[in-house]
Amino acid sequence: MLAVRLVPLFPFGWVNYAAAFTAVGWRDYLVGTGVGILPGTVAYVALGGAVARPGTPVFFAVLGLLLAVLAGGW
């Protein structure tokens, strides 16, 4: 579940339905989802906060974080 949540290509709803039809337990689902969505959430929130100031070092650091999250998912 954790690996699937880290890949941004899989739609959230489809993963939910797929998990319901597999042998994934609720505890594994809950922990995998909770931990798996944190890096992307942090990166998107930080990018949203930095987008008002493009060209600043913070903007490029956050953009690098977002790209790292996307590359890590692959």
C-alpha positions in Angstrom: 0.0 0.0 0.0 2.8 2.4 0.8 4.5 1.8 -2.5 1.3 2.4 -4.4 0.5 5.6 -2.5 4.0 7.0 -3.3 3.5 6.7 -7.1 1.5 9.8 -8.2 0.3 8.0 -11.4 -2.3 5.9 -9.7 -5.6 7.7 -9.1 -6.5 7.7 -5.4 -10.0 6.4 -5.9 -8.9 3.5 -8.1 -6.4 2.4 -5.5 -9.1 2.5 -2.8 -11.4 0.2 -4.9 -8.5 -2.1 -5.8 -7.5 -2.4 -2.1 -11.1 -3.4 -1.2 -10.9 -6.3 -3.6 -7.5 -7.6 -2.4 -6.3 -9.1 0.8 -5.0 -5.8 2.2 -5.9 -5.5 5.8 -7.4 -2.3 7.2 -4.3 -1.7 9.4 -1.9 -2.0 6.4 -4.2 0.2 4.3 -4.4 2.8 7.0 -0.7 3.0 7.8 0.4 2.7 4.1 -2.0 5.5 3.1 -1.1 7.7 6.1 2.6 7.5 5.5 2.4 7.3 1.7 0.6 10.6 1.2 2.8 12.6 3.5 5.7 13.4 1.2 3.5 14.5 -1.7 1.3 16.6 0.6 4.2 18.4 2.2 5.8 19.0 -1.3 2.5 20.3 -2.8 1.8 22.6 0.2 5.3 24.0 0.2 5.2 24.6 -3.5 1.8 26.3 -3.1 3.3 28.6 -0.5 6.4 29.4 -2.6 4.7 29.9 -5.9 3.9 33.5 -5.1 7.7 34.2 -5.1 9.1 32.4 -8.1 12.9 32.8 -8.6 13.6 32.7 -4.9 15.9 30.1 -3.3 12.9 28.7 -1.4 10.9 28.3 -4.6 13.7 26.3 -6.2 14.2 24.2 -3.0 10.5 23.3 -2.9 10.5 22.6 -6.6 13.4 20.2 -6.1 11.5 18.6 -3.2 8.5 18.0 -5.5 10.7 16.5 -8.2 12.4 14.3 -5.7 9.0 13.0 -4.5 7.9 12.4 -8.1 11.2 10.6 -8.9 10.9 8.6 -5.7 7.5 7.4 -6.7 8.9 6.0 -10.0 
